[in-house]
Amino acid sequence: MQTAIRKLKTVLVLLCAVLTGTAGVCAAQGLPDLAGRTVHAVTGNDYRPLNFIDPQTGNGIGFEYDAVNEICRRLNCTVQWHVTSWDTMISAVRGGQYDVGMDGITINDERRKQVEFTEPYLTSEQFMLVRADEQRFADAQTFRADERLLIGSQPGTTNFYVAVYDVLDGDEANPRIKLFETFGPAVQALIHGDVDMVLMDASSTRGYIGARPGKLKVVGGPLGSEQFGFIMTPGSDFVEPFNAAIGSMKKDGTLDALSRRWFYEYR
């Protein structure tokens, strides 16, 4: 049965190509056909539930893994996964070492000067993640007023800049911000009492709370909104096909299904 279905899809694609007279535009759902090209994708495996290591298997999993694998399924391309640190990712993609990068990367004008972004695949807001028994503050204002309280953050991220400008006093060298290389150690420092709050988008806070029942909670309301996009080398011919696939995944509910899977159902 599966073989027959594949043959039927092939016939339909060929028929579409004959009728349109244009090669490579008749892949699944009318999307561009990348003819099996390899896409070198890079992530950090440090941003649960977008990308992280499965403790059961040791493999990289998460929303972004599933999203890019699905994009390449629709575009007829093959993903080759790589891992690098956040502080080198943008420069590595800009220089063409990788085709596409992802690590919950917020779309902003400063980064647009270095790389190209796809259309957003996820919109999120920043929230204050705290220990489950936290009673000393309930919002950014009361946190700011108590100079004993510390924030755990990752340098160069949206979370860092929200901590500096939306929570504290605008001083990027403020000693109340304790820096960590990745989000995981920052959350561990929070649990152990070394810092008092970590800023994260709503999706990641749900992931961390779900993975550590009874240890964490969110206080206060959203502190800002951000859109995540995949980054690509300037001038990359992958941008338009990826945008088309992202659009189709929004339209048919696939991105919503991935959100449910990773932000609400995964434990």
N, C-alpha and C positions, 0 to 999 in steps of 0.2 A: 504493500500500500504506500509506504513512504517513498519507495523508488518511483512509483507511478506519479505521486504528487510532485516530486522533484522534476521529473520529465515534463509534466504539464507546465510547471513554472518556467522551465527553460523555453518551451515552445512559445509561451505567452511573451516572454522577454524578447525572443527573436522576432515574433510577429510585431511587437511594438516598435522594434528598431527598424523593421522594414517600412512600417507605416509612417514613422516620423522622419526616417532618413538621417537620424542622428545617433551616433554611437554612444553608449555608456549612460543613457538617461532613462533606461527602462528596467532598472533593478526593482527589488521589492518595494511595493507601495509607491511606485513612480519616482523613487529616489535615484541619485547618481550611482553608477556602478564603478567601484574602484578596482575592479578586475583582480582581486586578490592581493592588492598591494599590502606591504607590511607597514603598520603604524607603530612607531616606537613611542610608547607611552611611559611617563615617569610620574611617580608619586612618592610620598614620604612615609606611608604606613604609620602615621602618627596622629591621625585626626578622626577618631571614632565618632560616629559610625560611617564616615565618608570613606576612610581608608585605614585599615589596621590589620594586625596579625591575628589570625584565628588561633586561639590558644590550644584548640584541639588538634589542628593539622599543621600549624606553623606557616600556612599560606596567607597571602594577602587577600583580604575580602573587604566588602563595604559597598556603599551606594555608588561611589565613583567607579569602582571596578565593574559592577553590573551595568552601569550606564554606558561606559565606553565599550564593553563587550557587546552590548545590544546595538550600539551605534554601528560597530563594524559588522555585525550580523546583517544589519539592514543595508549597509553600503558595500558589502562583499569585500571586506578587507580583513587582515589578520593582525591581532594585537600582540606585540612583544613587550612585556612589562619590564620596567626598570625601577630601581629605588634610589633616591638621593635625598640629601638633607634640604630643608626648606631654604636655608640661606644661599644655596647654590642653584636652586631649581630654575628661577627666572632667567639667570644669566646662561644656564646650560641650554634652555629652550631657545632663548634669543640667538645663541650662537649656532643652533642647528644640531646640537648633540642629540636632542630628542625632538620628535614631531609634536607631541602634545603633553602638557603638564597639568597636574591637578593636585590640590591639597586644600580644598575649601578656599580657593583664591578669589578674593573680592575684586570685582571689576571697578577700577577707578582710573582717573585721567593720568596719574603718575605712572602707573604700570602700563597704560596704553602707549606710552612713549617708548617702551622697551619691547613689548610683545603684542601680538594680536590676540584678542579675545573672541571666543565664540559667543553666540547668544547665551543668555543666562539659562542654566539648567536647574537652578535652585535659588529661591529668595529666602533670606533668613534675617532674624533680628538678634541683637545681643542681650544676654541675660546674666544676672549675677548668680553664679553657682557657689553654694556655701555648704558647710557641714549641716547635717540634719538637725542638730541641737542649737544652731545659731539663734541668739535672741538679742544681740547687741545692736543690730541695725536692720532696717527693713527696706532701705532704698539707697540711691547714690548719695543723697544729701546727708543722711545720718552716717553713712560710711565715711564720707569726706571729713565730717566734723570730728571724728575720733582719730587722732594722729597715730594712735598705737596700731591701727589696723593696716594689714599688708595685702597687696594684690599679687597673685602669681600670674605671669604673662610670658608670651613668647615674642622676642624682638622682631620688629618688622611686619607684624600682623595687624589686621584690623582690630583685633582684641586689644593689642597694646595701645593703639592710638585712641580707642574709646576709653581705655583706662586713664590715659593721660589727659585727654581733653573733655571727656564727658563726666568722668568720675572725680578726678583730681584737679590740679591747678594749671595744667598746660605745660608743666616742666617735664620734659622727657627724661631728665636725670633724677627725677624724684625718688628718694631712697625708699619710699613706701612701695615701689614696684620691684618685685623680685623676679629676675629673668630666668627662664628655663629654655633649654634647647627645643623641647617638644611639649605638647600639651599633657602627655601622660605623666611625666614627673611633676608638672605643676599641680595636677589633680591629686597625686599622691602626697605632695607637700600640704595641700589643703586638708586632706583626710587626717594627716599626722599632726596638724596644728601649726605647721611652719609658716603658712600664710592663711589669710582669713576669707579670701574670695578669689575666684577665677572667673573671668568674663568669657562667655562662649555663646555661639549662636544657639538658637532654640533646639535645632536638631541634635547637635552634639551633647547639649545638656541632658536631653532625654536619653541618649545613648549611655552616658556615664551614670546617670541615676539608675537606669534599668540594669546596668551591669553591677552596681553596688547597692543593692536594696537596703534601705534604712540608714545609709551613711551620708547621703547628699540630698539637697533640695535647692529650689530656686526661690529667691526673694525679689520683691519689687517687680516693676514692669519692664518692658523693652526699652533699651537705651539707644537704639538706632536700627536701621534697616540696611541690609547689604544683599547684593546679588552675586552669586558665584558663577564663574565661567571657566571653561578650559582655556589654557594659554597655548599659543602656537608661535612658531618662528615667523617674523614679519614676512609677508608675501607668500605664506604657505598656501598651496592649492588644496589643503585639507579643510580650510575654514568654511567655505561654502557648502561642501558636502556634509560636514558635521552640523552646520546650522540647519540644513534641510532635515537631517535625521532627528535633531533635537526638536524641531518643530513638529515632526510627525509623532514623536513620543509624547509631546505635550497634548497633541490633538487626540490621540487614541487612549490616553490615560496611563501610559507606561510609567512616566515619571511619578505620577501620583501613587502608583502601585509600589514603585521602589521606595518612595517615602514611607509608605505604610510598613513595608517589610523591615526597613532598617531603623526607622526612628520610633516605631511603636511595637512591632512584633518581635524583633530580634532580642534575644537574651543571651 
